[in-house]
Amino acid sequence: MANPAFAQRDKGDLEVAVQDSATRKPVACRIHLKDGSGKAQRADPLPFFRDHFVCSGNAQLRLPVGGYTFEIERWPEYLPRSGSADVRANATNKVAIQLERLADMAAEGWWSGELHVHRPLQDIELLMQAEDLHVAPVITWWNNQNQWTNQKPPDALLVKFDNNRFYQVMGGEDEREGGALLFFNLRHPLSITGADREFPSPVTFLEQARKQRGVWIDIEKPFWWDVPVWLATGEVDSVGLANNHMCRSQMYENEAWGKPRDAQRLPPPLGNGLWTQEIYYEILNCGLRIPPSAGSASGVLPNPVGYNRVYVFLGKEFNYENWWEGLRAGRSFVSNGPLLRCRANGELPGQIFTALPGKELRIELEASLSSTDPISSIEVVKNGRVERKVPFEDWKHTGKLGTLSFTESGWFLVRAITQNPKTFRFASTAPYYVEIGDARRRISRASGQFFLDWVRERAQRVKLEDPVKRAAVLGYHDKAEKYWQNIVAKANAE
């Protein structure tokens, strides 16, 4: 039997104090503390997940003697800090850290949120404070897991705290063979419990959700097999461009059970992220104006809350309702690191520029960018292709990205991809749109055919022996095939 006195001598106390360098006040943050073997340390009863815990600025731990390393972050608007600490027996060992702001996005009018949170409701407020996150609908039902089965939901489904932070407690996820759809701002869960991998069709639940006023429906990743079917319904509100395949310290480099990329053309570590963006560009090339979204799946995959996030510009007029309105309008950018604020002719993303037929439309681009990771260039994407790469060294002296010229309708956006060797870390604005003459939307025949081929391939993959169930599911695929045939037929661009 171990000697209690001996065990006590083998431990010591570690106090961690974190302050904002400007205010000198404690600041909520996330701490990755590891022992000499690399094992993550808990600070019970503080919220812990995988390799980190969060605190309000002060944490006290009882630890075995030895050396420890730490990384402290308040993502992504503060510069990270790292260091080491020694814990001595029967002593109080102290670490005092000051975090320096990289940017104050809310002060600039940009308000952060993310759409894929699986963490316990009792931890949400501290988690959001630790990441300086302002909007976070929480997923409380997910396929056969439903927190409200034996528990009455609160009367107030939307919670406001700290004056300008909001979370809503009725988020849900339908994740099955065709991929994952996320549902937000519901009043009650969808009746998904008991669904199998293929039946009923996810569109069944999408249609149920639309009966609840104010619902928001998000395609969690663009490469899920049922994406062409979901797009064909016309009921999708956003697409996860910064999604949970992109993690803080690693990439999930395959497409899981989604449509696989050509890994020779798009190799790791950037391949999955570039494939995600390529598919989103195909959506835009079909004339569909769906804003990008972001989600981290903290609680399921190894991400902190808010690692992938979307910033919406609202100026000082921020509240929960107009955040979603701004997201719908595309006055936004997504990021898992770089903070990319862009203006085109002085306008925010989501702007629609118009011109008379036969006229050339010239658009001046400028940007502000903050990043803790190195970036070689800022890229301007026009109609799905990189139109221009502005070397970072050239941009940083002027903030200018040059002039874009349009003589036909189309779209463009600005992105920055970091040189991170472990993961796909990037930022992308939502699209800007250009309408010239009567053909207000550019519809690419090749992009329409891309989704038409995809929906046909997906239909062949449906595995249902029951003829009634099979016919019900394939009915939605048949409708989607006709939709994409129509897109190809009315295309006005190659």
C-alpha positions in Angstrom: 0.0 0.0 0.0 1.4 3.4 -1.0 2.5 5.7 1.8 0.1 8.8 1.8 2.9 11.0 3.1 5.2 9.9 0.4 2.6 10.5 -2.3 1.9 14.0 -0.9 5.6 14.9 -1.1 5.6 13.9 -4.8 3.0 16.6 -5.6 2.9 20.4 -5.7 0.6 23.2 -6.6 0.7 25.2 -9.9 -1.1 28.5 -10.1 -1.6 30.0 -13.5 -2.7 33.7 -13.8 -3.5 35.1 -17.3 -4.0 38.8 -17.9 -4.8 41.0 -20.9 -1.6 43.0 -21.5 -3.5 46.3 -22.0 -6.0 46.2 -19.2 -3.9 44.1 -16.8 -7.1 42.4 -15.8 -7.7 38.6 -15.7 -8.8 37.3 -19.1 -10.6 34.1 -19.9 -8.5 31.8 -22.1 -7.7 28.3 -23.2 -4.7 26.4 -21.7 -2.9 23.4 -23.2 -0.8 22.0 -20.3 1.3 18.9 -20.8 3.7 16.9 -18.6 7.0 15.6 -19.8 5.5 12.7 -21.6 3.1 14.9 -23.5 0.0 14.0 -21.5 -2.6 16.8 -21.2 -3.4 17.9 -17.7 -6.8 18.7 -16.3 -7.7 21.5 -13.9 -10.9 20.1 -12.4 -13.6 21.3 -12.1 -12.8 23.5 -15.1 -14.1 22.4 -18.5 -11.7 20.0 -20.2 -11.7 18.4 -23.7 -9.0 16.3 -25.3 -5.9 18.4 -24.7 -7.0 21.6 -23.1 -9.0 23.3 -20.4 -10.5 26.8 -20.2 -10.5 29.2 -17.3 -11.6 32.7 -16.4 -8.0 33.8 -16.1 -6.9 31.9 -13.1 -6.4 28.2 -12.6 -5.0 26.1 -9.7 -3.8 22.6 -10.3 -2.4 19.9 -8.0 0.3 18.1 -10.1 3.0 15.5 -9.7 6.5 17.1 -9.4 8.3 17.6 -12.7 8.5 19.8 -15.8 5.5 20.9 -17.8 5.0 22.9 -21.0 2.0 25.1 -21.8 0.3 26.9 -24.6 -2.2 29.6 -23.8 -4.6 31.0 -26.4 -7.6 33.2 -26.8 -8.3 32.3 -30.4 -7.6 34.0 -32.8 -7.6 37.7 -31.7 -4.7 37.4 -29.2 -1.1 36.3 -29.8 -0.5 32.8 -28.4 1.9 32.3 -25.5 3.9 29.2 -24.7 6.5 28.3 -22.1 7.4 25.8 -19.4 6.9 25.5 -15.7 8.5 23.3 -13.0 6.4 21.9 -10.2 8.3 21.3 -6.9 7.1 19.1 -4.1 5.1 20.8 -1.3 5.4 24.2 -3.0 3.2 26.6 -4.7 4.6 27.2 -8.2 3.3 30.2 -10.1 3.0 31.1 -13.8 2.0 34.7 -14.8 1.2 35.4 -18.4 0.0 38.4 -20.3 -1.8 38.0 -23.6 -1.4 40.7 -26.2 -4.2 41.5 -28.6 -3.6 40.9 -32.3 -6.9 42.5 -33.2 -10.2 43.6 -31.6 -12.7 42.5 -34.2 -15.8 43.5 -32.3 -14.5 47.0 -31.9 -14.1 47.1 -35.7 -17.7 45.9 -36.1 -17.0 42.2 -36.9 -18.8 39.8 -34.6 -17.7 36.1 -34.3 -19.8 32.9 -34.3 -19.6 29.3 -35.1 -22.2 26.7 -36.1 -20.9 23.3 -34.8 -20.7 23.0 -31.0 -21.2 19.7 -29.1 -20.1 20.8 -25.6 -22.2 20.6 -22.4 -24.6 23.5 -21.9 -23.3 24.2 -18.4 -19.8 24.9 -19.8 -20.8 27.1 -22.8 -20.5 30.5 -21.2 -17.0 30.0 -20.0 -16.0 28.3 -23.3 -17.3 31.3 -25.3 -15.6 33.8 -23.0 -12.3 31.9 -23.3 -12.4 32.2 -27.1 -14.0 35.6 -27.2 -16.9 34.1 -29.2 -20.2 36.0 -29.6 -22.6 33.5 -31.2 -22.7 29.8 -30.6 -25.9 27.7 -31.2 -25.4 24.5 -29.3 -26.2 21.1 -30.7 -28.3 19.2 -28.1 -29.8 16.5 -30.4 -27.9 14.5 -32.9 -29.4 11.4 -34.6 -30.4 9.1 -31.8 -28.9 11.3 -29.1 -31.5 13.8 -27.7 -30.8 15.7 -24.5 -34.5 16.6 -24.3 -35.9 13.1 -24.3 -36.2 13.0 -20.5 -35.6 16.6 -19.7 -37.8 19.6 -20.3 -36.1 22.3 -22.4 -35.8 25.7 -20.7 -38.5 28.2 -21.4 -35.9 30.6 -22.8 -34.1 28.8 -25.6 -31.9 31.8 -26.4 -29.4 32.9 -23.7 -27.7 36.2 -23.6 -24.8 36.9 -21.2 -21.8 39.3 -20.9 -24.1 41.9 -22.6 -23.0 40.7 -26.1 -22.7 36.9 -26.2 -25.5 34.6 -27.3 -26.1 30.8 -27.4 -29.3 29.0 -28.4 -29.9 25.5 -27.0 -31.9 23.7 -29.7 -29.3 23.1 -32.4 -29.4 19.7 -34.1 -27.6 17.5 -36.5 -28.7 14.9 -39.0 -25.5 12.9 -39.8 -26.0 9.7 -41.8 -25.0 8.1 -45.1 -25.5 11.2 -47.2 -23.6 13.4 -44.8 -24.5 16.0 -42.2 -27.1 18.8 -42.1 -27.1 21.2 -39.2 -30.3 22.9 -37.9 -30.5 26.0 -35.8 -33.0 28.3 -34.1 -35.5 25.5 -33.8 -38.2 25.5 -31.1 -38.1 21.7 -30.7 -36.0 18.8 -32.0 -36.9 17.1 -35.3 -38.2 13.5 -35.1 -35.0 12.0 -36.3 -34.7 9.3 -33.5 -34.8 5.9 -35.1 -33.7 6.9 -38.6 -31.3 4.5 -40.2 -28.4 5.2 -42.5 -30.4 5.9 -45.6 -34.1 6.1 -44.6 -35.8 8.4 -44.4 -34.1 10.8 -46.7 -32.4 13.8 -45.0 -34.7 15.9 -47.1 -37.6 14.6 -45.1 -36.2 16.3 -42.0 -35.1 19.4 -43.9 -38.8 19.8 -45.0 -39.9 19.3 -41.3 -37.5 21.9 -40.2 -38.8 24.5 -42.7 -42.2 24.3 -40.9 -40.6 26.0 -37.9 -40.3 29.8 -38.5 -36.8 31.2 -38.5 -34.9 27.9 -38.8 -31.4 28.0 -40.3 -30.2 25.0 -42.3 -26.4 24.5 -42.9 -24.6 22.0 -45.1 -21.9 21.0 -42.6 -19.4 20.2 -45.4 -19.6 20.6 -49.2 -18.2 17.2 -50.1 -21.0 15.1 -48.4 -22.6 12.8 -50.9 -26.1 14.3 -50.6 -25.0 17.9 -51.2 -26.4 18.1 -54.8 -29.8 16.8 -53.5 -29.8 19.3 -50.6 -28.9 22.2 -52.9 -31.7 21.2 -55.3 -34.3 21.8 -52.6 -33.5 25.6 -52.5 -33.8 25.4 -48.7 -30.1 25.6 -47.7 -29.0 28.7 -45.9 -25.2 28.2 -45.7 -22.3 25.8 -46.5 -19.5 24.9 -44.1 -16.3 26.2 -45.8 -14.3 26.2 -42.6 -15.3 22.8 -41.2 -14.2 20.2 -38.7 -11.9 18.4 -41.0 -9.7 21.4 -40.3 -8.4 21.0 -36.7 -6.0 23.0 -34.6 -3.1 20.6 -34.8 -4.0 18.2 -37.6 -6.1 17.7 -40.7 -8.5 14.9 -41.4 -7.1 14.2 -44.8 -9.8 12.0 -46.4 -13.4 12.9 -47.1 -14.8 10.3 -44.7 -17.9 8.9 -46.3 -18.2 11.9 -48.7 -17.3 12.4 -52.3 -13.5 11.7 -52.5 -11.1 14.1 -54.1 -8.3 13.2 -56.6 -5.6 13.0 -54.0 -2.8 13.0 -56.6 -4.0 16.4 -57.9 -4.8 17.6 -54.3 -2.3 16.0 -52.0 -2.0 16.5 -48.2 -1.8 18.5 -46.2 -3.8 21.1 -48.1 -5.8 18.8 -50.4 -9.0 18.4 -48.4 -9.2 22.1 -47.7 -8.7 23.0 -51.4 -11.3 20.4 -52.4 -13.8 21.9 -50.0 -13.2 25.3 -51.6 -13.4 24.0 -55.1 -16.8 22.4 -54.5 -18.0 25.7 -53.0 -16.9 27.5 -56.1 -18.8 25.1 -58.2 -21.9 26.0 -56.2 -21.4 29.7 -56.8 -20.7 29.0 -60.5 -24.2 27.5 -60.8 -25.7 30.9 -59.9 -26.5 29.9 -56.3 -25.8 32.6 -53.7 -25.2 30.7 -50.5 -22.9 32.2 -47.9 -20.0 30.2 -46.3 -20.2 29.2 -42.7 -17.8 27.7 -40.1 -17.9 25.0 -37.4 -15.4 23.1 -35.3 -17.4 20.1 -33.8 -15.7 20.7 -30.4 -16.9 17.9 -28.2 -16.6 15.3 -31.0 -13.4 16.2 -32.9 -10.2 17.6 -31.4 -11.0 21.3 -31.7 -11.6 24.0 -29.2 -14.9 25.9 -29.5 -14.6 28.6 -32.1 -11.5 27.3 -33.8 -13.3 27.5 -37.1 -15.5 30.7 -37.0 -17.3 33.1 -39.2 -17.2 36.9 -38.6 -20.2 39.0 -39.6 -20.0 42.8 -40.0 -22.7 44.6 -38.1 -20.9 47.7 -36.8 -22.1 48.6 -33.3 -25.7 47.3 -34.0 -25.1 43.7 -32.9 -27.7 41.3 -31.6 -28.6 37.7 -32.2 -31.2 38.3 -34.9 -29.2 40.7 -37.0 -26.1 38.5 -36.8 -28.0 35.8 -38.8 -29.3 38.4 -41.1 -25.8 39.6 -41.8 -24.6 36.1 -42.3 -27.4 35.5 -44.9 -26.4 38.7 -46.7 -22.8 37.5 -46.9 -21.3 40.4 -45.0 -18.8 38.0 -43.6 -15.6 36.0 -43.8 -14.7 32.6 -42.4 -11.4 31.8 -40.7 -9.5 29.4 -38.5 -6.7 31.8 -37.9 -6.1 34.8 -40.3 -8.3 37.8 -39.8 -9.1 39.0 -43.3 -11.1 42.2 -43.7 -11.8 43.1 -47.3 -13.4 46.0 -49.1 -14.2 46.2 -52.8 -14.9 49.7 -54.1 -15.4 50.4 -50.4 -18.1 47.7 -50.0 -18.3 44.7 -47.7 -18.5 41.1 -49.0 -22.0 40.2 -50.1 -22.3 43.4 -52.2 -23.9 43.1 -55.6 -22.3 45.4 -58.2 -24.3 46.2 -61.3 -23.6 47.7 -64.7 -25.4 48.2 -68.0 -24.8 45.7 -70.8 -21.6 46.4 -72.8 -20.1 48.3 -69.9 -16.8 47.4 -68.2 -17.0 47.2 -64.4 -13.8 47.9 -62.6 -13.5 47.1 -58.9 -10.7 48.2 -56.6 -9.8 45.8 -53.9 -8.1 46.4 -50.5 -7.7 44.3 -47.4 -6.5 44.3 -43.8 -5.0 41.1 -42.6 -3.7 39.9 -39.2 -2.2 36.4 -38.8 0.0 34.5 -36.4 1.0 32.1 -39.2 3.1 33.1 -42.2 1.2 33.8 -45.4 3.0 34.0 -48.8 0.2 35.7 -50.7 -3.4 36.9 -50.7 -5.4 35.5 -53.5 -8.3 36.9 -55.5 -10.6 34.2 -56.8 -12.9 35.1 -59.8 -15.5 32.8 -61.1 -13.8 29.8 -59.4 -10.2 30.4 -60.5 -7.4 32.3 -58.9 -7.3 35.5 -60.8 -4.4 37.1 -58.9 -1.9 36.3 -56.2 -0.6 39.4 -54.4 2.6 38.6 -52.6 2.3 39.3 -48.9 5.3 41.6 -49.0 3.8 43.7 -51.7 0.4 43.9 -50.0 1.6 44.8 -46.5 3.1 48.2 -47.7 -0.2 49.4 -49.4 -3.1 47.2 -48.3 -4.1 47.1 -52.0 -5.0 44.0 -54.0 -5.3 45.7 -57.4 -8.2 46.1 -59.8 -10.7 43.5 -61.0 -12.4 44.0 -64.4 -15.8 42.5 -65.4 -17.6 42.7 -68.7 -20.0 39.9 -67.9 -21.8 38.8 -64.7 -19.9 36.7 -62.2 -18.6 36.7 -58.7 -15.3 37.0 -56.8 -13.9 36.6 -53.3 -10.6 37.0 -51.5 -8.7 34.3 -49.5 -5.5 33.8 -47.7 -4.0 30.3 -47.0 -1.3 30.1 -44.4 2.0 28.1 -44.5 1.1 25.8 -41.6 2.6 22.4 -42.1 0.0 20.5 -39.9 -3.3 21.8 -41.0 -5.3 23.9 -43.5 -5.4 27.2 -41.9 -7.0 30.0 -44.0 -9.5 32.8 -44.3 -11.9 33.5 -47.0 -14.4 36.3 -47.6 -17.9 35.5 -48.6 -18.5 36.2 -52.3 -19.1 39.5 -54.0 -21.5 39.4 -57.0 -21.4 41.2 -60.3 -24.5 41.7 -62.5 -24.0 43.1 -66.0 -27.0 43.5 -68.3 -29.9 41.1 -68.3 -28.0 37.9 -67.5 -27.6 38.7 -63.9 -26.2 35.4 -62.8 -23.4 33.6 -64.4 -24.4 29.9 -64.7 -21.6 27.6 -65.8 -22.5 24.5 -67.9 -19.4 22.6 -66.6 -20.4 23.3 -62.9 -24.0 22.2 -63.6 -22.7 19.1 -65.2 -20.4 18.5 -62.2 -23.4 18.3 -59.9 -25.5 16.4 -62.4 -22.9 13.7 -62.7 -22.6 13.7 -58.9 -26.3 13.2 -58.1 -26.4 10.3 -60.6 -23.4 8.7 -59.0 -25.0 9.2 -55.5 -28.2 7.5 -56.6 -26.3 4.4 -57.6 -24.9 4.2 -54.1 -28.2 4.1 -52.3 -28.4 0.8 -50.5 -32.0 0.0 -49.5 -33.5 -3.5 -50.0 -37.1 -2.5 -49.1 -38.7 -1.3 -52.4 -41.0 1.2 -50.8 -38.2 2.8 -48.8 -35.9 2.8 -51.8 -38.5 4.5 -54.0 -39.2 7.1 -51.4 -35.5 8.0 -51.0 -34.7 7.9 -54.8 -37.7 10.2 -55.4 -35.6 13.0 -54.0 -32.6 12.1 -56.1 -34.8 12.0 -59.2 -36.0 15.6 -58.4 -32.5 16.7 -57.9 -31.4 15.2 -61.2 -34.1 17.2 -63.0 -33.0 20.3 -61.1 -29.4 19.9 -62.3 -30.5 19.1 -65.8 -32.3 22.4 -65.9 -29.2 24.2 -64.6 -27.2 22.7 -67.4 -29.9 23.6 -70.0 -30.0 27.3 -69.0 -26.3 27.8 -68.6 -24.9 31.0 -70.1 -21.2 30.3 -69.6 -18.9 27.3 -70.1 
